[in-house]
Amino acid sequence: MPNLFSPLKIKNIELKNRIVVSPMCQYSSEDGFANDWHLVHLGSRAVGGASLIIFEATAVSPEGRITPDDLGIWKAEHVEGIKRITSFIEAHGTVPGVQLGHAGRKASHRSPWKGGTAITEEEDGWQTVAPSAIPFIESEPKPLELDAEGIQKVIADFKAAAKRSLEAGFKVIELHAAHGYLLHEFYSPLSNQRTDNYGGSFENRIRLLLEVIESVQEVWPVEYPLLVRISATDWTEGGWTGEDSVALANVLKDKGVDLIDCSTGGNVPHAKIPVGPGYQVEFAESIKKETGMPTGAVGMITSPEQAEDIITTGKADLVLLAREFLREPYFPLKAAQELNHDITWPLQYERAKPRR
Ligand SMILES: Cc1cc2nc3c(=O)[nH]c(=O)nc-3n(C[C@H](O)[C@H](O)[C@H](O)COP(=O)(O)O)c2cc1C
């Protein structure tokens, strides 16, 4: 059997293979609600054979949305629409996971196809918040530096969102601590210039992430996986580094986090990122090798052979695919065929299954 199709048990949850749908914003919600788009989009990828589908960055508060069109889970009313989708996904043998996020200083922007620019408060945007009053792009409105009360609200919002995630049928939570959003903004020295106990030293900068993890763990069952997506490097001098990520992984391991999903970048606009096939895999590999923490690799993983190689050589425990899954919702079914492995197809599609 190809290693890509070996099951993986994390806590009490069994993934049938190593191929995961990476979280992808759809900018298709109104007031944070899930709708038919999400059902069809995510449902097709369950039919396509992914072992785990991580829903897009799902806002823990209205002010934590990147755009007004983001999916959210900040109120009880959001649960029902999501539950319909998680139930469908699970019925097709795929584990439903959610990425809980707060966009910090990158909130209050237009969706990409509406221009992607900042929406000012006068234009129905909202005041953004961040560790320090430094905007992502100089010309954009300044975020408000979170005070102690604001920080407590963020922690409470993640906790309430985790509780609702359970009600909504999710079996995996991934905390979004990457791509220049709030939790990353706190641990990166490029965006955090605080002088209180949430800024300065490494220990202080990772404090908010740790407090969010602790608050989520108060309501999230121990038998369900808790993952954290990080930006393993800022690709910028004076920023967060691969070594910092290894140090963080050691701390997260002690905290009971189950896997680190290793992305990079996103916290400063001018970073030079050496984009290419599998360009972030090295971070999943070094964190796994140096800490023993299970990892997920993401970023330009597009072929079954490449994915199989990452798992077989022990560079990561999971591969997460984003754009390739937009091109090919049935990637796992096709990958099995290419790797000459027999997997179960949805009964409704059986007649189209290639015979070996
Ligand atoms: C349409 C789209 C939306 C995305 N939204 C998110 C998101 O909500 N959360 C996140 O962590 N990454 C997001 N990403 C990044 C992907 O999860 C992934 O890390 C990145 O695209 C690299 O993987 P790929 O080369 O397989 O596309 C998004 C990417 C795309 C293409």
The ligand as a Tripos MOL2 file, in Angstrom:
@<TRIPOS>MOLECULE
LIG
   31    33     1     0     0
SMALL
NO_CHARGES

@<TRIPOS>ATOM
      1 C1         -8.5940   30.3620   -2.3780 C.3       1 LIG1
      2 C2         -7.6470   30.1810   -1.2290 C.ar      1 LIG1
      3 C3         -8.0590   30.4840    0.0570 C.ar      1 LIG1
      4 C4         -7.2120   30.2800    1.1540 C.ar      1 LIG1
      5 N1         -7.6800   30.4860    2.4270 N.ar      1 LIG1
      6 C5         -6.9360   30.0850    3.4950 C.ar      1 LIG1
      7 C6         -7.4800   30.0400    4.7950 C.ar      1 LIG1
      8 O1         -8.6610   30.2990    5.0190 O.2       1 LIG1
      9 N2         -6.6650   29.6680    5.8080 N.ar      1 LIG1
     10 C7         -5.3570   29.3120    5.6030 C.ar      1 LIG1
     11 O2         -4.6500   28.9870    6.5500 O.2       1 LIG1
     12 N3         -4.8300   29.3100    4.3650 N.ar      1 LIG1
     13 C8         -5.6010   29.6580    3.3140 C.ar      1 LIG1
     14 N4         -5.0930   29.5540    2.0510 N.ar      1 LIG1
     15 C9         -3.7390   28.9790    1.8810 C.3       1 LIG1
     16 C10        -3.8350   27.4740    1.6180 C.3       1 LIG1
     17 O3         -4.4430   26.7800    2.6830 O.3       1 LIG1
     18 C11        -2.4410   26.8900    1.3370 C.3       1 LIG1
     19 O4         -1.6840   26.9960    2.5060 O.3       1 LIG1
     20 C12        -1.7320   27.6000    0.1880 C.3       1 LIG1
     21 O5         -2.6230   27.8640   -0.8770 O.3       1 LIG1
     22 C13        -0.5750   26.7660   -0.3470 C.3       1 LIG1
     23 O6         -1.0210   25.4960   -0.7680 O.3       1 LIG1
     24 P1         -1.2790   25.1230   -2.3220 P.3       1 LIG1
     25 O7         -0.0040   25.3930   -3.0470 O.co2     1 LIG1
     26 O8         -1.6510   23.6700   -2.2840 O.co2     1 LIG1
     27 O9         -2.3910   25.9980   -2.8370 O.co2     1 LIG1
     28 C14        -5.9080   29.7960    0.9490 C.ar      1 LIG1
     29 C15        -5.4840   29.5290   -0.3620 C.ar      1 LIG1
     30 C16        -6.3380   29.6910   -1.4410 C.ar      1 LIG1
     31 C17        -5.8660   29.3370   -2.8160 C.3       1 LIG1
@<TRIPOS>BOND
     1     1     2 1
     2     2     3 ar
     3     2    30 ar
     4     3     4 ar
     5     4     5 ar
     6     4    28 ar
     7     5     6 ar
     8     6     7 ar
     9     6    13 1
    10     7     8 2
    11     7     9 ar
    12     9    10 ar
    13    10    11 2
    14    10    12 ar
    15    12    13 ar
    16    13    14 ar
    17    14    15 1
    18    14    28 ar
    19    15    16 1
    20    16    17 1
    21    16    18 1
    22    18    19 1
    23    18    20 1
    24    20    21 1
    25    20    22 1
    26    22    23 1
    27    23    24 1
    28    24    25 2
    29    24    26 1
    30    24    27 1
    31    28    29 ar
    32    29    30 ar
    33    30    31 1
@<TRIPOS>SUBSTRUCTURE
     1 LIG1         1 GROUP 0 **** ****
